[in-house]
């Protein structure tokens, strides 16, 4: 417990009993309202407020947040595209989408990319703060409307019981780490191998799954319940 608390202090850049939150939102009024809510609530502190991924990425590591509230419809790089960069630079931070979009494609893409939660912007302030605490403690907060989409998505895309792509045990372990949002570097650390070894095994995984990218591999793994 002591080590976990020390780690939390290091990651969030704020005292261990305070949750550091970064906000990436292009609409100024929403961004400022969220910052006021976070800073005005006991146990929370806004450690960064940005209008785009391009603005956030060079600065967000100065005071690493424990939780990132991330919009999807950003100018330039989208929030979904930005998840991968955030996970690579802040592997111990939790990314929660906060958006107006509740369509199947964006929900699925965000979760496959490594988002830990998916909330709609109409979420009441008290529920938003509860969701931030929830994700810090290992939860996956979702707005009720989003949860319905997720359950339906996985029900509708249920694959045959015996989907088999002849993946080795090592390849399945690596694929599971990718599904969990790990980068090549953090996956290599978890497996105790080099990033070159990860790249080698990924080429084999891509070939067996007949995909061409990490996001396609993760999506296929989820659709076919490979991990």
N, C-alpha and C positions, 0 to 999 in steps of 0.2 A: 504493500500500500504506500509506503514511504517513497519507494522508487517511482511508482506511478505518479505521485504528487510532484516529485521533482521533475519528471518528464513533462508533466502538464505545464509547470512553470516555464520550462525551457521553450516549449512549443508556442504557447500563447503570448509570451513576452510580458505577461502581467502576473500579479500575485496568484498563487495557486487556488484561492477561493473565488477568483474572478475569471469569467469566461471572456476571452478576447475575441471579438467579432469583426470581420472585415465585410464591407458592403461593396458590391460591384453592380451598379444600376445607372442607366443613362439619364433617367428622368430626375431632374434636380430636386423637385418637391418631394418625390418618394424617397430619394436617397437621403435628403436632409431629415425627413420625418423618421426614417428608420434609425439614423444616427442619434436623434434626440431620444427615441424610445429606448435604444440600447444603453446610452449613457445615463439616462434617467432612471434606470432599473437597477436595483441592488443586485450585485453579483455579476454584472455585465459591464463591458467597456468596449467602445468602438475603437479599434486600433488602426482603421484605415477605411477611407471612403473614396471610391473611384467611379468614373463615368464610363469606362471601357476596359476591356482586357488589356489593350495596348498601354493604357495608363497604369493599370494595376501591376502587371507582371514585373516591371523594373523596380517597384517600390514595396510590394507586399511582403517581401522577405525581411525588410528592415525591422519590423515588429510582427513576427509571424502570428497569425490568428489561429485560434483553436477551431473556429467555425467561419466559413465563408458563405454569405448569402449572395447568390449569384443569379442575375437575370439572364434570360435566354436571348431576347431580341435586342442585342447591343449593336452599336455602330461598329463597323469593321469586323473583327473576329466575334463570332457568336459565343454565347455562354457555353453551349454544348461543346464547341471546339475548344474552348478555354479550359474545360475540366482536365483534360490530359496534361496541359502545361502546369496547372495548379497542383495536380497530384505528383508530378515530377519534382516540382520545386518545394512543395509543402506536403510530403507524404503522410505526415501525422495530422494534418488538418482535415476537417470534415466539410465537404461541399454540399450545401443545401440549395436546390433551385428555388427561386422565389419569382414567379412569373404569372402572366395572364393566360398562358397557353395550357390547355388541358387535352390536346389531341393525342391519339395513340402514338403517332410517330415520334413526336418530341419527347414524350414521357419515356418511351422505350429507349430512344437514343441516349437520353440523359442518364438513365439508370445503367445502361450498358457501358457508358463512358466512365462511370465511377461515382456518380452522385449518390450521396448517402440519404437524401431526402428530397421530396418534391412537394412544394407548397404553392398555393395560389395566392396572389397579392391581396385578395379579399380576406385572407386569414386574420381573425381578430388579434390585436396586439398581445393579449394575455396568452393566447394559444401559440403565437409565434415564439414568445419567450420560452414557453413550455417545450416547444419543439426543439429549440436550440439546446436546452438541457438534455432532452431526450437523445439527441444524436450524439452528444458528448458521452453519454453512458451506454452507447452501443445500439441505440434504437435507429429506426428508419422512418422518420415522421413523414406522413403524406396527408394531404387534404382528403376528406372523404370522397370527393368526386374523382380524385386521382386514384385512390385505392380501388375504386370500382373498375376503372379502366385497366389497372394492372391485373386484377383478378380475371377480368374477361380476356385480356390479352393472352395470358398464360393458359387459360382454358381453351381458347380458340386455336392456339398454335401447338397444342399438345401433340407431340410426335409419336410414332410407333414405339411400343415398349422396348424394342431391341435395336435402337439406332446404334450402329457400330461402325466406327471409322478406323478401327485397328490402331488406336493411339496407345502408346506405351504408358506404364504407370508414371514415369518421369514426365512425359508430355502432358498427361492429365493434371499432374501437380502444378506444372507451369501454367497450363490453361486456367486452372482454378485461381491462381494468383492474379492473372490478367483480368478475370471476371471480377475479382475483388478490388480492382483499380490500381494494381501495382504497375510501376514503370519497369522497364528492362533492368534498371539498376537495382531497384528495391527487390524485384523478383530474384535477381541473381544473388543478392544478399540472403534472402530467405532460403534459397536452395543451396547456398554454399558453393556457388560456381561463379565463373566469370561472365561478364556481359556478352563476350564472344560465344560462350557455350549457350547462353540464352538465345542469341540470334540464330545459332545453328539449329537448335531444337525448334525454334519458331518456324524456320523454313520448312521443316518436316511436318509441323502441325498444319501450316498453310496448305501444303501439298495434299495432305490427307483429307482436310476439310474442304479443299477446292475453294479457298478464299485468297485474298490478296492483301489483307491488312489486319491489324490488331482488332479494330472495331468490328470487322466482319467476322473474325474468329470468335470474339466474345458473343456477338449476337447469335451465331450458329450454335455455340455451346449452350446458351440459354434456351434457345428454341428446341434443341434436341436433348436437353437435360443431361449433358455430358459430365457436368460437375455438380 
